[in-house]
Amino acid sequence: MTVEEKQVYKDEIEAAKRRELEGWDQNKVCSLIKISKVPDDVRIISCRWVLNWKINELGERVIKARLVVKGNEEERKNLKTFSPTIKRDTVRVALQIASDNGLHPTKLDVKQAFLRSDEIGREVFVTPPKECGIDKTLVWKLNKSVYGLSDACVEWWKTIKRIIETCGYNSSLHDPALSYRKTQDQAGIQRTNSIILLHVDDFLVLSDDNHVRQLLQTLEDNQIETTMVKPIAGEPMLQQELGEDKNGHVVDKCNKLIRKALLGREMKIKIGPVEDYRIIGFADAAVDKRGTAQLGSIIVFESMDGSKANVLTWKSKKDVKSVVSSMAGEAHALWDVIDTLAYLIQMLREIGHINNLKSVIAMTDCMNLYKCLQNERRDPIEKSLAIYLGAIRSQMTSNSIEIQKVSSAKQLADVLTKEMDSKVLEATIRENKLRFDYTDDDVRAGAGVPDQLDD
């Protein structure tokens, strides 16, 4: 907040601070002890207020006050500070699974999340803020981890993971920030009926109303207070990875495309159900004279009859490695796509949504790269390129991924690597349908056995 706002909204700020301190009291975050009882080798750390504006569940703009301890003043030896947060690709495949299984999205926000963690397992002493009016001979001894401590996130993560597991959810082996719950249907098939995606204190629950009620009751029983937030259509999809190209033109076009979807102008990102489907990954690269490659990729879930296609993700980034040829750039782009496809396959298999997946295809418009992968020409001398080719062949075999040569006119990822018209990609997103047929006049290499995709 600006200095002027702090003067104008002085009363509102004081009220916000009182609400924050009430949260500390209700959650029994700290205890008062005499400063003389603090061990000599432990440093007493200070705290400060962080003020900002927030939109509440009613859509009103309100002032939020957060009391944050200065964790940088603390001795931080051997502290575990890492906590998982949901991956972008995990969100997208979860949304597709939810759409196919008829699960509804519910977005939850936890109030004062870190203050609701389990008891902290170490001693932390804090000087109270002046607003508390506490005698200077007294300090706070923290019972729980709070905002500002290095391990606050991981303490909250351990707490919420424990609570979710009591509801019968399993954490994903591929992304621990995703938890899922399965039940057996009348045919004896295990189906996922509820998915929870976690990003710090934000929940995206994909489930039916009954499971949402059960989760909310369990959270309430554990003193976890939440507010329900209406999710924005396509919101998780819009967090795309967009790097920089040398002139910024390609990325600027990508950003405009995303803004259109975000604002609902002319198009919206929709993820509809698909029954028998295939996953298609488009990979493209543009290499300049200095060997700098701009990599682009698009991944689509398409129904086998071609009637529906959901664009799950697109990515545009500058390659971190310089390349000596355009083929090397195309190989890097193809590997990036295949790596993502392999991850999606494993997620689908783990969550139990693999049976309707009939094929996985990676598209490239580089004929030389295609012929190398089909063993119709000798591999290049460049050893780093040979490593990429070997990695691509390995994934083709282990995950039954086909490589298909596509004409440049049908390369959907072209718009993410060079300046050109984006109407084809926009139409694909808007209509939920690929504009071209990719089965007739294009050639394939290394087609796997589709049956290997089934459990």
C-alpha positions in Angstrom: 0.0 0.0 0.0 1.1 3.5 -0.6 1.8 6.1 2.1 -1.2 8.1 1.1 -3.5 5.0 1.3 -2.2 4.2 4.8 -3.2 7.7 5.9 -6.6 7.6 4.2 -7.6 4.1 5.4 -6.1 4.2 8.8 -9.2 2.9 10.6 -9.6 0.0 8.1 -5.9 -0.9 8.6 -6.3 -1.1 12.3 -9.3 -3.3 12.0 -7.4 -5.6 9.6 -4.6 -5.9 12.1 -7.0 -6.8 14.9 -8.5 -9.6 12.7 -5.0 -11.0 12.1 -4.1 -10.9 15.8 -7.5 -12.6 16.6 -6.5 -15.4 14.2 -3.2 -15.8 16.1 -5.1 -16.1 19.4 -7.8 -18.4 18.1 -5.3 -20.8 16.6 -3.0 -20.7 19.7 -0.1 -19.8 17.6 2.1 -18.5 20.4 2.6 -18.4 24.2 3.9 -15.6 26.3 7.1 -16.2 28.2 9.6 -14.0 30.1 12.5 -12.9 28.0 14.9 -14.1 30.8 13.8 -17.7 30.0 14.9 -17.6 26.4 18.1 -19.7 26.0 21.2 -17.6 25.5 22.1 -19.3 22.2 18.7 -18.6 20.6 18.1 -15.3 18.9 14.8 -13.5 19.4 13.6 -12.4 15.9 11.3 -9.4 15.1 8.2 -9.1 13.0 6.5 -6.6 10.7 3.1 -5.9 9.1 2.5 -6.5 5.4 -0.5 -4.6 4.1 -2.2 -5.0 0.7 -5.5 -5.1 -1.1 -7.5 -8.3 -1.6 -10.7 -9.2 -3.4 -12.8 -11.2 -0.9 -15.4 -13.9 -1.7 -18.1 -11.3 -2.3 -16.0 -9.6 -4.9 -15.3 -6.6 -2.6 -11.9 -4.9 -2.4 -10.7 -5.1 1.2 -7.5 -4.4 3.2 -5.6 -7.5 4.3 -3.0 -7.2 7.1 -0.5 -10.1 7.6 1.8 -10.3 10.5 5.1 -11.7 9.2 8.1 -12.7 11.3 11.6 -11.9 9.9 12.8 -15.3 9.2 16.1 -14.0 7.8 17.1 -13.0 11.3 16.9 -16.7 12.4 19.7 -19.3 12.4 18.6 -21.5 9.6 20.8 -24.5 9.7 19.5 -27.9 8.5 16.0 -26.7 8.1 13.8 -28.5 5.5 12.2 -25.8 3.4 11.0 -27.5 0.3 7.3 -28.2 -0.2 5.6 -29.4 -3.4 3.5 -27.2 -5.6 1.3 -28.4 -8.5 3.0 -28.6 -11.9 1.3 -26.9 -14.9 1.1 -30.1 -16.9 -0.5 -31.9 -13.9 -3.3 -29.3 -13.7 -4.1 -29.7 -17.4 -4.3 -33.5 -17.4 -6.3 -33.4 -14.2 -8.8 -31.0 -15.9 -9.1 -33.4 -18.8 -9.7 -36.4 -16.5 -12.3 -34.4 -14.6 -14.1 -33.4 -17.8 -14.2 -37.1 -19.0 -15.4 -38.4 -15.6 -18.0 -35.6 -15.0 -16.2 -34.1 -12.0 -17.0 -30.5 -11.0 -14.3 -27.9 -10.1 -14.4 -26.3 -6.7 -11.8 -23.7 -5.7 -11.0 -23.4 -2.0 -8.9 -20.8 -0.2 -7.7 -21.5 3.3 -7.9 -18.6 5.7 -4.6 -17.9 7.6 -3.3 -21.3 6.4 0.1 -21.3 8.0 -1.4 -20.5 11.4 -3.4 -23.7 11.2 -0.4 -26.0 10.8 0.5 -28.7 13.3 2.8 -27.7 16.2 6.3 -26.6 15.2 9.0 -29.0 16.3 11.6 -26.4 17.3 12.0 -23.3 19.4 11.3 -19.9 17.9 11.0 -16.7 19.9 9.5 -13.5 18.5 9.2 -9.9 19.7 5.5 -9.0 19.7 4.4 -6.0 17.6 3.5 -2.8 19.4 -0.2 -3.2 18.6 -0.4 -6.0 21.2 0.6 -3.7 24.0 2.7 -6.4 25.6 5.3 -5.6 28.3 8.9 -5.5 26.9 10.0 -8.2 29.4 7.8 -10.7 27.6 8.2 -12.4 24.2 6.3 -14.9 22.1 7.3 -18.5 21.9 5.8 -19.9 18.7 3.7 -23.0 18.9 3.1 -23.1 15.2 5.0 -22.1 12.1 4.0 -18.7 10.8 4.4 -16.5 7.7 8.0 -15.5 7.2 9.7 -18.6 8.6 11.8 -20.6 6.1 10.0 -23.8 6.9 6.5 -22.4 7.1 5.4 -23.8 3.7 6.7 -27.3 4.5 5.0 -27.4 7.9 1.7 -26.4 6.3 2.3 -29.0 3.6 2.8 -31.8 6.1 -0.3 -30.8 8.0 -2.6 -30.7 5.0 -1.2 -33.9 3.5 -2.0 -35.7 6.8 -5.5 -34.4 6.8 -6.2 -35.3 3.1 -4.8 -38.8 3.6 -7.4 -39.4 6.4 -10.1 -38.9 3.7 -8.8 -41.8 1.7 -6.7 -39.9 -0.8 -3.4 -41.0 -2.3 -0.6 -38.7 -3.2 0.6 -39.0 -6.8 4.0 -40.6 -7.2 4.7 -38.2 -10.2 3.4 -35.0 -8.6 3.0 -35.1 -4.8 0.8 -31.9 -4.9 -1.9 -34.0 -6.6 -4.0 -36.4 -4.5 -6.7 -38.7 -5.9 -9.3 -41.0 -4.6 -10.6 -44.1 -6.4 -13.7 -46.2 -6.1 -14.8 -49.4 -7.8 -17.7 -49.1 -10.2 -20.4 -51.8 -10.9 -18.2 -53.4 -13.6 -15.4 -53.8 -11.0 -13.2 -51.1 -12.6 -11.3 -48.7 -10.3 -12.3 -45.1 -11.3 -11.0 -41.8 -10.0 -13.9 -39.9 -8.4 -12.1 -37.1 -6.7 -8.9 -35.1 -7.4 -7.3 -32.5 -5.2 -4.7 -30.1 -6.6 -2.7 -28.1 -4.1 -0.7 -24.8 -4.5 0.4 -23.7 -1.1 -3.0 -22.6 0.5 -5.1 -22.8 -2.6 -7.1 -26.0 -3.4 -8.7 -27.0 -6.7 -11.0 -29.9 -6.0 -12.3 -31.9 -9.0 -15.1 -34.0 -7.6 -18.8 -34.5 -7.2 -20.7 -32.6 -4.5 -20.8 -35.4 -2.1 -17.0 -35.8 -1.9 -16.6 -32.0 -1.7 -18.9 -32.0 1.4 -16.9 -34.8 3.0 -13.6 -32.9 2.4 -15.0 -29.6 3.8 -16.3 -31.4 6.9 -12.9 -33.1 7.4 -11.1 -29.7 7.1 -13.5 -28.1 9.5 -13.0 -31.0 12.0 -9.3 -30.1 11.9 -9.9 -26.4 12.4 -9.0 -25.6 8.8 -11.3 -22.7 7.7 -11.9 -22.3 4.0 -13.8 -20.1 1.7 -15.2 -21.3 -1.6 -14.1 -19.3 -4.7 -15.8 -19.6 -8.0 -13.0 -20.8 -10.5 -12.5 -18.8 -13.6 -13.2 -20.9 -16.7 -9.8 -22.0 -18.1 -7.9 -20.2 -15.4 -5.3 -22.9 -14.6 -4.7 -23.4 -18.4 -3.5 -19.9 -18.8 -0.3 -20.3 -16.7 1.8 -21.1 -19.8 5.5 -21.2 -20.0 6.5 -18.4 -22.3 10.2 -17.6 -22.6 11.8 -14.8 -24.7 12.9 -14.7 -28.3 15.5 -12.3 -29.5 13.0 -9.6 -30.6 10.1 -10.4 -28.3 7.7 -10.6 -31.3 6.8 -14.3 -30.9 6.2 -14.1 -27.2 4.2 -10.9 -27.6 1.9 -12.7 -30.1 1.6 -15.6 -27.6 0.7 -13.3 -24.8 -2.0 -11.6 -26.9 -3.4 -15.0 -27.6 -3.6 -15.9 -23.9 -5.1 -12.5 -23.1 -7.8 -13.1 -25.6 -8.7 -16.4 -23.9 -8.4 -14.9 -20.4 -10.8 -12.0 -21.2 -13.1 -14.2 -23.2 -12.7 -12.1 -26.3 -13.6 -14.1 -29.4 -12.5 -17.4 -27.8 -12.4 -19.3 -24.6 -10.3 -22.2 -23.6 -12.7 -25.2 -23.1 -11.9 -28.7 -22.0 -14.7 -31.0 -23.0 -15.0 -34.8 -22.5 -13.4 -37.1 -25.0 -14.1 -40.9 -24.9 -11.7 -42.9 -27.1 -8.9 -40.4 -27.7 -5.3 -39.8 -28.7 -2.7 -37.3 -27.6 -0.9 -35.3 -30.3 2.1 -33.2 -29.6 3.3 -30.6 -32.1 7.0 -29.6 -32.0 8.7 -26.9 -33.9 11.9 -24.8 -33.8 13.3 -21.7 -35.5 17.1 -21.3 -35.4 18.9 -18.0 -36.2 22.4 -17.5 -37.6 24.0 -17.5 -34.1 22.6 -20.9 -33.3 19.9 -19.7 -30.9 16.8 -21.8 -31.2 13.2 -20.7 -30.3 11.3 -23.9 -29.3 7.5 -24.2 -29.6 5.1 -26.9 -28.6 1.4 -27.6 -28.5 -0.3 -30.7 -27.0 -3.8 -31.6 -27.9 -6.2 -34.3 -26.7 -8.3 -35.4 -29.7 -11.1 -37.8 -30.0 -10.4 -40.7 -32.3 -13.2 -39.7 -34.7 -11.8 -36.2 -34.9 -15.0 -34.5 -33.7 -13.3 -32.8 -30.7 -9.8 -31.6 -29.8 -8.8 -29.9 -26.5 -5.7 -27.8 -26.6 -4.2 -28.6 -23.2 -1.0 -26.6 -23.4 1.3 -24.5 -25.5 4.8 -23.4 -24.8 7.3 -21.1 -26.4 10.8 -20.7 -25.0 14.4 -20.0 -26.0 16.6 -23.1 -26.0 19.2 -22.9 -23.2 21.7 -24.6 -25.5 23.1 -23.2 -28.8 22.7 -25.5 -31.8 24.8 -26.0 -34.9 21.9 -26.8 -37.3 18.2 -26.4 -37.8 17.8 -30.2 -37.4 19.4 -30.0 -33.9 16.9 -27.3 -32.9 14.0 -29.4 -34.2 15.4 -32.4 -32.2 15.5 -30.3 -29.1 11.9 -29.2 -29.6 10.7 -32.8 -30.4 12.4 -34.1 -27.2 10.7 -31.4 -25.1 7.3 -32.5 -26.5 8.1 -36.2 -26.1 9.2 -35.6 -22.5 5.9 -33.9 -21.7 3.9 -36.7 -23.5 5.7 -39.3 -21.4 4.8 -37.5 -18.3 1.2 -37.2 -19.3 1.0 -40.9 -20.1 2.4 -41.8 -16.6 0.0 -39.5 -14.9 -3.0 -41.0 -16.8 -1.8 -44.5 -16.0 -1.4 -43.7 -12.3 -4.8 -42.0 -11.8 -6.5 -44.7 -13.8 -7.5 -43.0 -17.0 -5.4 -44.9 -19.5 -7.9 -47.4 -21.0 -9.4 -44.9 -23.5 -6.1 -43.6 -24.7 -5.5 -45.3 -28.1 -2.4 -43.6 -29.4 0.2 -40.9 -28.7 1.8 -39.0 -31.6 4.6 -36.4 -31.8 4.6 -34.2 -34.9 7.6 -32.7 -36.6 7.9 -31.0 -40.0 11.7 -31.7 -40.2 12.1 -34.5 -42.8 15.8 -35.1 -41.9 14.9 -35.7 -38.3 12.0 -37.9 -39.2 14.3 -40.1 -41.5 16.9 -40.4 -38.8 14.3 -41.7 -36.3 13.0 -44.1 -39.0 16.6 -45.2 -39.7 16.4 -44.2 -43.3 19.5 -42.0 -43.1 22.7 -41.9 -41.0 22.6 -40.1 -37.7 24.6 -36.8 -37.7 28.2 -36.6 -36.5 27.2 -34.1 -33.8 27.4 -36.1 -30.5 25.0 -33.9 -28.5 22.4 -34.4 -31.2 22.9 -38.2 -31.2 22.2 -38.1 -27.4 18.8 -36.4 -28.1 18.0 -38.9 -30.9 18.8 -41.8 -28.5 16.5 -40.3 -25.8 13.7 -39.8 -28.3 14.0 -43.4 -29.5 14.0 -44.7 -26.0 10.7 -42.9 -25.2 9.2 -44.0 -28.5 9.7 -47.6 -27.4 8.9 -47.4 -23.6 5.8 -45.2 -24.0 4.6 -46.4 -27.5 4.9 -42.9 -28.9 4.7 -42.5 -32.7 6.6 -39.9 -34.6 4.8 -38.4 -37.5 6.1 -36.2 -40.3 3.7 -33.3 -40.9 3.8 -30.7 -43.6 4.8 -27.2 -42.6 1.3 -26.0 -43.6 -0.2 -28.2 -40.9 2.4 -27.5 -38.2 0.3 -26.1 -35.4 3.3 -25.0 -33.4 4.8 -22.8 -36.1 3.1 -19.7 -34.6 5.1 -20.2 -31.4 8.5 -20.0 -33.0 8.3 -17.4 -35.7 6.2 -14.4 -36.7 3.1 -15.6 -38.7 -0.6 -15.6 -38.6 -2.1 -17.4 -35.5 -5.6 -17.8 -36.9 -5.3 -21.6 -37.3 -4.3 -22.0 -33.6 -7.0 -19.5 -32.5 -9.6 -21.5 -34.5 -8.5 -24.8 -33.0 -8.9 -23.3 -29.5 -12.2 -21.6 -30.3 -13.8 -24.6 -32.1 -12.2 -27.4 -30.1 -11.4 -29.1 -33.3 -8.2 -29.5 -35.4 -8.5 -27.8 -38.7 -6.5 -30.4 -40.6 -6.7 -34.2 -41.1 -3.4 -35.6 -39.9 -4.0 -39.2 -40.9 -4.1 -39.3 -44.7 -1.1 -37.6 -46.5 1.5 -37.5 -43.7 3.9 -40.3 -42.9 4.7 -42.0 -39.6 7.8 -43.6 -38.0 8.2 -45.9 -35.1 4.5 -46.5 -34.5 4.2 -48.3 -31.2 1.7 -50.9 -30.3 -1.4 -49.1 -29.0 -2.4 -52.0 -26.9 0.7 -51.4 -24.7 -1.0 -48.2 -23.5 -3.8 -50.2 -21.8 -3.6 -51.5 -18.3 
